[in-house]
Amino acid sequence: MSGLKRWVLGGWLLVALTGLAAADQKNMMSVTVEQAAVRATPSFLGKIVASLAYGDRVAVVAEKQDWVEVALPQGGDGWLHSSALTTKVVVLQSGQNVSQSASSSEVALAGKGFNEQVETQYQDESHLDYTWVNRMEKIVFSPDVLVKFLAEGGITGDQGGGN
Amino acid sequence: MKPRVFLGLVVSAGLLVTACSSISQIGTSVAVATGQISPGQAAAINQSAQAVQQSFQDFTPEQEYYIGRSVAAVILTKYRPYDDPAATRYINLLGQSLAMASDRPETFRGYHFLILDSDDINALSAPGGFVFVTRGLLRCAKSEDQVAAILCHEITHVVLKHGLQAIKKSRITAALTNAALTGVEVAGPSDVAQLTATFSDSINDITSTMINSGYSREFEVQADRGAVDLMKRVGYDPWALVDVLEVMKLRLKPGGNDFAKTHPDPAFRIEVVEKEIGSAQRSTTVNPERQARYEAAMAGI
């Protein structure tokens, strides 16, 4: 293979790759939970310094075990648990971020799909009762309360563990 | 040159069409071997090709949440809730504490727990973190550690997305293709109708697996192992899971419409759990506060 042909093929591959990974900017991640509390330290007990919404894009500053330090859009930074973040771009229903949705991987995460609109239609058709599902969802304890609950029960971590 | 043209086509197929990472991986490994691309480029191509494969992992957390809500609503047609505020509060304090220490503490709208008013020995967890446990199963427990064991098993099903994996592949393709096609526009009525049909089928896939056929033995083994690990991590005695399984062994009735039908035999599960516990010693002391609050909350169970 001549150098030129190799260059052409290599160039073609790069173009293809760029197309696919258009918005896959290095070290950017998206929030995967409805409301994410950003904390001052890598712990659920860390002080809440900001709140991020589903689909928000943040730049990764550092990582520590299961926690990721991110730069906040309003300046400063804070920590999120890694399970609240994805490397994929979350395309929202309202059409936000759509301009970035060039690649197939992002389209796979498009906000269209099973959403509130679909659930409403499904509720109409199935006549299911969501009263208790809604009630259940409102039962939320803060991490502080949960840690207190464990402490009051004398649960201090890795008691019977030995791993 | 001809083989290289072919190679280019193979790689482009892997890249640009929806499908097959294995083809692109063969393509990229050949391309690396012949010096056409670097190993780094190959890795990137393979990753991209994999990303366009449609699997349960491609459901967004929001979609998982909506699936979970409807699965929960279906579960609540089979069982009625046990409306005891103290017991509900306790099961949520315990369950949410455990979930916070799991490998996936953050789901779209968090973990929530509800007791079902039934003598069946059963527990069910819907995608995203809606966890249900029957009074019949809670009666198999005699301590907080044992209730924690039951909840840790269910939380692990959520962490590992076992519910979503019960959805047939064809539906995932239909749902995500439709999502992709309508992703850049406002969905019209026919899109919603089509998505709702797929949604309904997906809910049926999950609930029929959960309620009738049960997950695979492999998934149950994963849930039991995960439960042991989570209990150790938080500080509950992992032997409590063995204790609950011993009681279940006595109480499960053959032909029962509950764990008897959907879970492996307790004797088999005990073997799995004991192996996972390893050398960890059984806790010999009972914390009086922990036992007192357990008994108070579960008094009506």
Interface residues (C-beta under 8 A of the other chain):
Chain A: M1 K5 R6 L9 G10 W12 L13 L14 A16 L17 L20 A21 T32 V33 E34 A36 F44 Y54 D66 H81 S83 A84 T86 K88 V90 V91 G95 V98 S101 S103 S104 S105 V107 A108 L109 A110 G111 K112 G113 F114 N115 E116 Q117 V118 E119 Q121 Y122 E125 S126 L128 D129 Y130 W132 V133 M136 E137 I139 V140 F141 P143 V145 L146 V147 F149 L150 E152 G153 G154 I155 T156 G157 D158 Q159 G160 G161 G162 N163
Chain B: M1 R4 G8 V11 S12 L15 L16 T18 A31 G35 Q36 I37 Q41 A44 I45 S48 A51 V52 Q54 D58 F59 T60 P61 E62 Q63 Y66 I67 R69 S70 A72 A73 V74 L76 T77 P81 T88 R89 N92 L93 L94 Q96 S97 M100 D103 R104 P105 E106 T107 F108 R109 G110 H112 F113 L114 F130 E144 A175 L176 N178 A179 A180 T182 G183 V184 V186 A187 D191 V192 A193 L195 T196 F199 S200 S202 I203 D229 M231 K232 R233 V234 G235 Y236 D237 P238 W239 G278 S279 A280 Q281 R282 S283 N287 E289 R290 R293
